[in-house]
Amino acid sequence: MSRKNIIEGDRLRMELINKLKKEHAFWSFDPSSLSAIQDEVLIEKTLLHLDIDEVKSLFLLFPQSKIKALWKEKMLSQEPMYHQLNRLYAFLFFNLKDPDRYIRNYVKNKQRSIQCMD
């Protein structure tokens, strides 16, 4: 990765953090720790609190596979709380042709795996 890309990535990352601060997404965080925020937290908070344009910028910073994995772990696992957002992200960002079926199957498989642990 070139120095220019690293600087651009750092700038974009700080823009997202500043927008999330304005949305009070980091109310429970120590303000001095925000510059060293973990990638996973930045992705999750952006998916939950910011608009489509900001979510699009995540794909400039991180691979789609990382974003999708966090989306599944943090948002799909909380169905139906974020159902409309999950449908939008499934269709728009992860190219899933039938978001409702994908979400339904994910939830069903998650419930099965939890039942098998008992």
C-alpha positions in Angstrom: 0.0 0.0 0.0 1.4 3.4 -1.0 2.0 6.2 1.5 -0.7 8.2 -0.3 -3.2 5.4 0.2 -2.3 5.1 3.8 -2.8 8.8 4.4 -6.1 8.8 2.5 -7.3 5.8 4.5 -6.3 7.5 7.8 -8.2 10.7 6.7 -11.3 8.7 5.8 -11.1 6.7 9.1 -11.0 10.0 11.1 -13.9 11.4 9.1 -16.0 8.4 10.0 -15.0 8.6 13.7 -15.9 12.3 13.7 -19.3 11.7 12.2 -19.9 8.9 14.7 -19.0 11.2 17.5 -21.6 13.7 16.3 -24.2 10.9 16.3 -23.1 10.1 19.9 -22.3 6.5 18.9 -19.3 6.5 21.2 -21.1 7.7 24.3 -19.6 4.9 26.4 -16.0 5.3 25.1 -13.2 7.3 26.6 -12.7 10.2 24.2 -8.9 9.9 24.3 -9.1 6.3 23.0 -11.2 7.1 19.8 -8.1 7.6 17.6 -7.1 4.0 18.3 -10.5 2.5 17.8 -10.6 -1.1 16.6 -11.6 -1.8 13.0 -14.5 -4.0 14.1 -16.0 -1.3 16.3 -15.7 1.3 13.5 -17.4 -1.0 11.1 -20.2 -1.9 13.5 -20.9 1.6 14.5 -20.9 2.9 10.9 -23.3 0.2 9.8 -25.6 1.1 12.7 -25.5 4.9 12.9 -24.4 6.4 9.6 -25.9 6.9 6.2 -25.3 5.0 3.0 -22.5 7.2 1.7 -20.5 6.6 4.9 -21.2 2.9 4.7 -19.9 2.9 1.2 -16.7 4.5 2.4 -16.1 1.4 4.6 -15.5 -0.6 1.5 -12.6 1.7 0.6 -11.0 1.0 4.0 -11.8 -2.7 4.5 -12.4 -5.8 2.4 -16.0 -6.8 1.7 -15.5 -10.1 3.5 -14.6 -8.4 6.7 -17.5 -6.0 6.6 -19.9 -8.9 5.7 -18.6 -11.1 8.5 -19.2 -8.2 11.1 -22.6 -7.4 9.6 -23.6 -11.1 10.1 -22.2 -11.3 13.6 -23.4 -7.9 14.9 -26.6 -7.1 13.0 -28.1 -10.3 11.5 -27.7 -12.0 14.9 -30.0 -9.3 16.3 -32.9 -10.0 13.9 -35.6 -8.6 13.8 -34.3 -5.5 15.5 -32.4 -4.3 12.4 -34.5 -6.1 9.8 -34.9 -3.2 7.4 -31.2 -2.2 7.6 -30.3 -5.9 7.1 -32.5 -6.1 4.0 -30.9 -3.0 2.6 -27.3 -4.0 3.3 -27.9 -7.6 2.0 -29.3 -6.3 -1.3 -27.1 -3.2 -1.8 -23.7 -4.1 -0.5 -23.6 -7.9 -0.5 -25.4 -8.6 -3.8 -27.8 -11.1 -2.2 -30.7 -11.6 -4.7 -33.2 -12.6 -2.1 -32.4 -10.8 1.2 -35.4 -12.0 3.0 -34.6 -15.7 2.4 -31.0 -15.1 3.3 -31.9 -13.5 6.6 -34.5 -16.1 7.4 -32.0 -18.9 6.7 -29.3 -17.2 8.7 -31.6 -16.8 11.7 -32.9 -20.4 11.4 -29.3 -21.8 11.3 -28.2 -19.6 14.2 -31.1 -20.9 16.3 -30.3 -24.5 15.4 -26.7 -24.1 16.4 -27.7 -22.6 19.7 -30.2 -25.5 20.3 -27.4 -28.0 19.6 -25.2 -26.5 22.3 -27.8 -27.4 25.0 
